[in-house]
């Protein structure tokens, strides 16, 4: 293993051991709460689409809205300053504080203030800065950094926080319970807020029409921070502007449910600063508030820091729609196990963090954690503004791959079967061109399988390709599915349907038996089947950020399938990640009409079987049972497409007793689980699924899974074999 991979693996291992349990408990709780909370909405999907439309409009009209907001804020009596970058913002904020002779600034939670590192600027000017958000204050006391964009101290357990407070503050009685810790913090922070000269907040949303700020918090500290001192500085990115107060409605409905699973967050404060409430003189408690001054100062500091360039970037623009809810972090299996200290950059973490870090910090920072996004797509349905987060991660990966040109790029480009420049790492290039490796493997099988298992081969693969020696390699089949199909003599008389069975790389070269089972099942149900000679979908290169190669595959696949679509054949797909290519990613690669044709003609194999049975085909043609017990795991992209229910329905209809796992991801994620720097994380993520299939209820059940990666992971974690559900229901030879 290279030193870089070894260092990354060691960091991940250390974070799994020290922070993984705390992060996992909270993020899984947030995620489960989200599933429950959104069920209370009458039209969840409609609300998400409404929120996205508002953000799209706001970012499109951002210069216009900035001008409108400036007029509004100034008419209200405040000042708007638009900072070019972090240094510009920090200078302005420091000057405001110095003009007020401020000795202390109190802050509520703000990721944008973390981004510009304003605390360092103020502390260098001898101004005391106090975080008043409980989580942020814990990190300030511990001299630590946030690991989650909503719950910054999520990586710290209650016990760890108690130890920190007891050691730092030496209270009369040791603090233990959550209530004791919270009350102690409240008393400490309350006194600090009373003596503050300037209050600094963030802003979740700012309306251009009235200058109203929405602060969405779980604590009351933001309100106190904004109104107790007579000077209020609000810091936010320019993307936080929305047109009107009325536009707040869908966001208020969605942000709490999406982020922490709350029906509504504890505090939703709408302020139109400078507020007219009187200031409080805590040294003069006898004077009525009605007799105190109402002279207040308000500064709204909006920060560009790369955002306007992101707005002009067709691929990163979507990042600006983000409302910082953290749903993409909470639903992500990898994040659940390592948190934002691994799956994050200078400021932002989780799936959307790559887009933010690439935009405000640069590709080098984003590259440090970008590969932790496996493209499983679970975040796409969780995002309340419908951001295609996996695509953003893929675009950033592609840009990182391209890097700086080398003098020998021309040689590398001439020798490799892809469309990428010479700078792509050998590891990514190998996995991105796995179709070529599979063809060679099948051609030389079984010799290729024997040779690949030699210790010298495994050592070389780990050293140069980063393939972990602990991961079992796939066994290539000499006879591919295409070879088998072409050699057989089978014909369906009076077919009910005609279909193409798409031969994905693994079905064609490795898991050939599931392909044969699919053919037998479809023919038993009266479907005339063809297995075409067609290229791989492009999923492998896309997963490595090799977008040009994936696009090349997409055009070749469409060309190979178009004649079958013209003939009225359905496209039946066994591997869910390939179906996801046809139904989602190909929209970015093909002309609109071509994408619609292949998308509308494509079906997941068990979805297709379900449709045939629903339309009257006799189920007795398949392998029925008297309640054989099955433990089933659906593929992540299959669930994103909403198709897992078809498998459950078919199995139940055929008499199987089905228990379905509820884990978001098996942890294998294609090539991810093979890579030496991520192998241990992959296994750790998979342990949750392993545990679910080893309970008293499930340990004796037949294991079935819909995805190639899932089957590989289950085979490595369990002591009993797994199979694709189509193999379970297909009639025997």
N, C-alpha and C positions, 0 to 999 in steps of 0.2 A: 504494500500500500504506500502511495506517495506521502510525503510529509504533510502536504496540504490536506489530503483526504483524511489522514490520521488525526490531524489537529481538529478538523471539523467533526469527525466521529467522536473524539474525546470530549469536545464541548457539548455535543448533543447528549452523550452518555452522562456527563456531569449534571446537566440541567434536568434530564429525566429523573435522576436520583434525588436531586435537591429541591426541585420545584415542580416536577411533573404531577405528583399527587395533588398538591394544592390547586394547581392550574386546572387539572382534569376535573376535579370535583366541582369547581365553580363553573367552568365553561359547559360541562355537560348539563349542569343544573339550569344554566341560562338557556341552553338549546332546547331542553325538554320543556321549559317554561314557554319558550316561543311557540313550539308546536301546539301547546294547550291554549295559549293566549290568543293566537290568531284565529282559532276556531270560533271565537266570540264575535268576529267581524262578519257582517252580512255579505260583503263583497271584498274579500282580502285582495284578490288579484286585480280587481278594478281599482282599488285604493292605491295599490303599488303603481299601476299604470298612470294614475292621476298624478302621483308624486313625481314620477319620472318626467312626465310631460311638463310639469312646472319647472323642474330643474333644467331640462333641455332648453326651454324658453328663456330661463334666466341666464344661462351661460351663453346662449346665442346673442342675447341683448345686453350682455354685461357692461360694455362701455356706456350704453345709454342709461342703464340702471345706476351705475356709479355716479353719473352726473345728477340724476334725479335724487339719489340719496344724499349727495353733498348739499343740495339745495334744502332738502328736508331737515337734515341735522343742523345746519346753520340757522334755519328758520326756528328750530326748537331751542336754539341757544347754545348748541354744542359746536365742536370742531371735528372735522373729518380730515384725517391725514392718510394718504395712500403711500405706503412704503415700498420702495423698489425691491428691497431684500432685507435679510435679517439685521445687517449692520445699520441700515437706514432706520428700521423700526426701533431698534434698541437705542439709537442715538436720540430719537424723538421722545421716547418714553422716559429716558434718563433726564432729558432736559425738562420735561414736564415735572418730574419729581423734584429736580433741583430748584426749579422756580418756586415750588411750594415749600422749600426747605424741609422736605420730607425726611424723616428719620426711619420710618417704617412703612413698608408697602405690604398689604395683605392681598392674597390672590385666591380666587376660586379656581377650580380645575379648568385647564385650557391646554389642549394639545398643541395649539398654534404657538402659545408662549413657550412650550417645550421645544418646538421646532426652532425658534429664534434664539433660545437660551437666554432669555431676558434676565433671569435670576443672576447669572454671572455678571452681566453688564451692570446691574444695580448694586450688587455686592461689591464690585470693584470700585464703585463710587461711594462706598461706606454707607449704603442704605440697606437696612435690615429687610429681608424678604421672608414672609411667612406664608406657607401654603395652608389654606384653611380646609380644603377637602381632606377628609380623614385619610384616604389612601395616599394622596400626595404628601400629606404631612408625615405619615409613617415612613415614606421613602426619603423625605427630606431629613428626618431624624436619623435614618439608617444610612444616609448618603448612597442611596440606591437609585435605580432608574425604573420607569414604568415598564410593565410587561404586557399591557393590555390597554387599548385605547379608551375603554369605559371604566374598567376596574383596575387602576394602575398597580395596586399592590396585591393582585390576585395570586401571585406566586408565594405570598407569605401566609403561613397558617396562623391561626389565633394564638397558638402556643409561642410561635416565633415573635409575634408582635408583643405579647405579654413579656417575654424575656427582654426584648428591646426596650420597652418602656420602663420596666423595673430596673434595668441596668443603667439607663440614661437618666431617669428622673428620681430614682430612689424614693418612691412614695412611702408613706407611713405604713401602709398595709400592702403587701404584694398584690398586684393586679392579676386576675386569672380569667374571669368570664368576659364574654363579648360585651355585656352590659357595662361591666366595670371599666373596660378599656374605652368604650365609647363615651361614658360619662366623664372619665378623666380627660380625654381629648377635648371634649366640649368645654370643660372648665378652663383648660389651658388656652385653647384657641379663643374663647370668649374674651378673656382678658387682653389678649394680643390684638383682637379686632377693635376693642374699645379705644386703644391707644394709637391706632393706625392713622396715618396722614393721607394715604392714597389707597384706594381699593381698585384692584385689577381683576376683571372677569374676561371670560371668553364670550362667545355668542354662538348658539346653535343655528339661529336664523336671524336675519335682519331684513325688515321689510322696507323697500324703497319708497313706498307711498307715504309712510308715517314716521319712519325712523325707529320703529319699534323693534326691540331686541327680544328674542325668546331664549330663555335660559332653562334648559331641561336638566334637572339634577335629582339626586336621591337624598340630598341633605339641604338644610336651609342656609348653609354658609354663603352661597352665592348672593342671596338677597342681602344678607348683612354686609358682605364685602362691597356690594354696589351702593348701599345707601348710608351706612354708618359714617365713613369718611366723607368729607365734603368734596373730594375730587375722585371722579370715577374714570378709569381708563379701560376701555373695552378693546380687546385684541382679537382679530379674526382674519381668516383668509378672505380674499375678495369673492370667492365662490359661495360664501354664506348668504349672499343677497338673494332674496326672492322678491317678486314684484309687489305683492299686496299682503295686508294682514289676513285677508280671507284665504290666501294660499297656505297659511299655516296649518289649516285643519287636517289634511291628510298626514302631514308629518307628525303632528301631535298624536294622532291615532297610531302611527306606525313605529315611532322611534323607541318607545319603551317596550312594546311587545317584541320588536325585532331584536333589541339589544339584550335585555335582561329577563324577558318573559313576563314583565309586569303589564297588567292591563293599562295602567297609566303610571308614569313615574311620580315619585312622591311630591316633587315640586316642579311646576311649570310656571315660570315667572315671565310676564310680559311687561317690559319696562320701556318707556319712551323718554330716555334721558336728554338733558338733565332733569331728574325727577323733582317734583315740587314739594316733597315732604321736607320738613325742617331737619336740620342736623341736630345731633344729640350731643350735649356736653355732659359727659359722665362725671366730671368733677363738680358739676352744679346740678345735682338731682332735684333741687327744690324749684327751679325755674320751669314753668309750664312749657311744653313743646310749642304752644301757640305763640310764645313770646321769643322763641329762638330764631336764628337766622335761617333763611331758605336759599341763601346764595350758594349755588353749587356750580361745579365746573365739570364738564364732560368732554372726553376726547375719545373718538372712535378711530382706532388705528387699523386700517385694512392693509393686508400684506399681499404683495404679488409673489415675490420669491420663487419665480418660475411658473406661476399659475397661468399667466397670460400666454406664455409659450405652450403650456399644456393645452390651453384652449384652442390654439392654432394647430395642434397636433391631432390629426384625425384618429390616431390609435389611443393616445393617452387622454383625450378630451373627456371620455366617460368617467375618468377618475374624479373629475370635479363635481359629478353628481352625488358623490358619496356624502352621507349625512353622519358619518362616524358613529354608527350604531353598534358595531362589533359583531354583527350576526355572522359575517364571513369567518371570523376567528372562532366563534363558539361552535360552529357546525363542522369545522375542519378537524379531522382526526389527528393530523400531525400537530396542529397548534395545541390541541387538547393535551398532548403528551410532553411538549417542550416549552410552550408559551412564547411570548414575544421577545425574550432575550436570545432565542435562537431564530425564531420565525419573525424577524423584525430588523429594522435598520436603525438609523440615528434617532428617529422619533416614532415612525409609524410601523405597525405590525399587522400580521394576519394576511389574508389573501389580497386585500386592496392595498396593503402596505407597499407592495412592489411598485405599483403605479405612483403612489405618493413619493416614495423615496427616489424613484427614477426622475420624477419631475422637479423635486425641490432640492435634492442632494446630488443626484447623478447616477449613472449606470453602475459605477463601481460599488456604491453602497447597496443598490438594489441587487446586484449580482451575488452578494454575500448570502442571501437567504432565498433568492428567487426559486431555486430548485426544490424547495420544500413544498411548493405548490405542485401537486401531482396532476392537476387538471381533472380531478374526479367530478367536478361540476356541482357538488352539493351546495356550494355557496350561491350559485346562480338563482336558485329558487328561494333561498333565504334572504337575499338582498332586497330591501324594501323599495329600492329604486331601479331594480332590474338591470344592474350593471353586469356585463359579461366579464366577470373577474378573471376566469381562466384565460380568456383571450388576451387581456391586458398582460397577464403574467407571461404568456407565450410570446407576445410582441417584445416585451423587455428581454426575454431569453434570447430571442432572435437577434436583437441589437447587441447584446452582450457577446453572442457568438461571433458577430462580425468584427467587433473590436478594431484593432489596428492591423492594417495590411502587412503581410510579410513578403520578403523578397522571393520566397519559394512557393507563394500561394499558387502560382500558375501550374506548378508541378503537382501539388496536392489536388487541385481542382481537376486536372486532367486524368488523374488516376482513380477518382472516387465516383461512385454511381449516384451522385446527387447534384443538386443545384446550388450548393453552398460554397462560400469562400474558404480559403485555406485555413482561416483562424479557428474553425470549429474544433473543439477538443476531440481527441481520439475516442474517448468514452462516448460522447454524444454522437459522434459520427457512426460508431459501431451500432449503437442501439437505433439510431435513426435509419440505418440501412439494414435492419434486421431481416427484411425480405430477402436480400441478397445472401446473407448468412444462412438463412433457412434453406434456400435453394441449393447452396453448396452442401449443407449438412445432409439433406435428403439424397443428393446425388451420390455422396460417399458413404451413406449409412450402410451397415452399422459401424463401419470403421471410424467414421467421424465421431460417433458417440463414445467409442472406446478411447480414442485419442484425446478427446476433450476432458476425460476423467483422470488422465495421468497427472501425477502430482506436479510435474514440470509444466504441464499445460495450465493447470490451475494457478500455479505461481506466476506464470507469464501473464495470464489474463487478469490477475489481481493487480500486478505491477503496472501494466500498460493500459488496460481497459477499465480498471477499477471494479471488476466483477468479484464480489466477495467469495472467497473459497468455501465459506460455510453454506452457501446457497446451492441447492441441487440444480443442475442444468437440465434444460429440456432435452428429451430424446427424440431425435429426428427419425421419421419413418421413411424407409426406402420407397415404398409405394405411397404416393400422395393421394389425397382425396380425388383429385382430377384424374390421376392414372386409374384409380379403382373404378371411377364412374365410367370412364371411356371404355374400359375393358369389359364391363358387364352388359348383359342384354336384357333390358327391362323396358316394358312399355305399358302405360296405363290406358286401358280402353275407356272411351267416353269420359274423359277427365272432367271433374267439377271445376277445376281451376288449372291454370298453367303458371309455373313459377320458375324463377332462377334462384338456385341456392348459392349465395355469394360465398366463395371459398376464401375466407380470411386466412392470413398467414399461418396462424396456429392450427386452425382446422385443416388446412391443406397439408401442412408439413409435420405437425406434432400430434395434436389431438384428433387424429383422423377418424377414430371410432365415433366421435360425436357427430362428425359430418355424415358418416354412413348411417348412423341412427336417424339423423334428420331426413335423409333421403327415404329411408324405409318408412318413417312415420308419415311423411307427406304423401308418398305413393299409396300407403294403406288407406289414407283419407281421400284418395281419388284425385290427387294432384299430379299432373304431368311435370316432371322436374328436369331441369337442365343445370349442369354445373359448368359455367363458362371458364375460359382461360382469360382471366382478368387480373390486373395489377392490385397490389394491396391498397387499402383505403387512404393511406397517408397518415394514419394515427401515430405510427411509430416516429416518423420525422417530426410531426407536429409536437409531440410530447417533448422533444429535445430542442424545440425552438427553431427548427429548420423549416421555416414557413414556405420558402420558395420551392423546396422539394415536396412538401405536402401539397402545395397547389398543383404542382406538376402531376402528382399522383391523382388528384381529384379530376383533372381534365382527362387523364387516361382512363380512369374508372368509368367516368360518364360516357366516354366514347365507346368503351367496351360493353356497357349496359344499355345504351340508347336504343340499339336495334331490338333488344328484348322488350324494352318498354313500348317501343313502336308496335310490337306484335301483341301487346296486351298482357305480357307476363308480369306477375308480381315479383318483387325482389325480396327474398327471405334471407334474413341475416341472423347468424347464430351469436356472434360476438357483439354485445351491447355497445362497446366503445366504437365499433365500426358503424353501427346503426346511428350512433350519435353524430358521427362524421357526416353521414348522408343527410341527417335531419336538422343539423345545426351548423357545424363548421363549414360545410360546402356552400352555405349562403355567402360566405366571404370569398370563395374561390371561383364560383361558376356564375354565368349570366343568370339573371333572375328566373327566366323561363326554364332553363336547364335544371337549376336547383329545385324548383317546384316540382318538376317531373320526377326526379329521382327521390325527392323527399316524400312525395305523396304515394309513390309506388313501393316504398320500402316498409318492411315489417320485421319485428323481432320474431324469432321462430315460434316461441310459445304464444305470443300474441296472435300469430297467424293460425296456429292450431286452435286457439280459443275461438277465433272468428269462424273457422270452419265448423266447429261443434255447435256454435250458437246458430249457425245457418242450416242446421239439420243433418250434418254428416254424422254417421253412426259412430259413437265413441267406442263401441265394441271392437272396432278395427285396431285399437291401440291396446297396450298392456294395462289391463285393469287389475285391481287388487281388492282384497277384503280387509281394508284398513291397515296396510303396511305403513309403518311410522317413518316419517321423513323429517329431517332438520334442514331447513332451506335458508340460504343466504342470497339475497338479490344483489346484483351489481350496482355500484353507485350511480353510474350514468343511466342505467335502466330505471332506477327510481326517479332520477331527475326528469326523465321522459314520461314518468307516470305509468310504467308498464309492468311493474312487479306483480300487480294484482292478477294479471292474466295467468302467470305461472301458478300462483296459488289456486286460482279458480279451476284450471285444468286438472291439477293434481287432485284437488278435492272431488271434482266430478268423476274422476277415475277411481275413486275409493281410497285415496291416500290420506293419512292423518298427518297434517302438516303443522309444524311449528316453525315460525319465521323469525330470524334474528332481527334485532332493531339497531345494530351498530351502523354508523354512517359509512365506514370504510374498513375493508379487511386489512389494509396496511401495505399490501403488495404493490398495487398501482403500477402495473406493467414493469418497466425497467427499474423503477425506483427501488424495489426490494432487492434487486440484484447488486446495486451499487454499494461498494464497501463503506462509504461514508454514511450511508443511510440504512444499512442492513439491520442494525440493532434497533433503530427507531421503527422500522418496518415490522419487526417481530414484536416489539412492545405494543404497537398499535393493534397488531393481530391477536394479541393475548386476550383482548376483550371478547372477540369472536370465539376464540378457542375456549374461553371460560363458559360462554353461553352454550356451546355444543358439548360440554362435558358435565353438565348437571345430571342429576338423577333422571330427569325427564327426557333429556336429549342424548345421553351418552351411548345408547344402544340404537339410535335411529340411523337410517341411511342418510348420508350427507349429500346434498345436492346444492350446486351453486351455478349461477348463470354466466359468470365471466371467467375468462382465462386466468387472469391474475388471482381471482378469488379461489379458483380450483388449485392453483399452484401453492398459494399460501396455506390453504386448508390441508393439503396433502403433507406439507412440511410441519404443521403444528399438531395434527391429529394422528392417532395410531390406526385409523381406518381410512380407506380410500374415499374419495369424493367423485362425483360425476355430474355432468350437465343434466338438467331435468329431461331434455329430449331423449337421453339415453335410457332414462327410467321408463318412459312411456312408449318408446318405439317397440313395435313387434319384433320378436327375435328373428334371426336370419331364417 
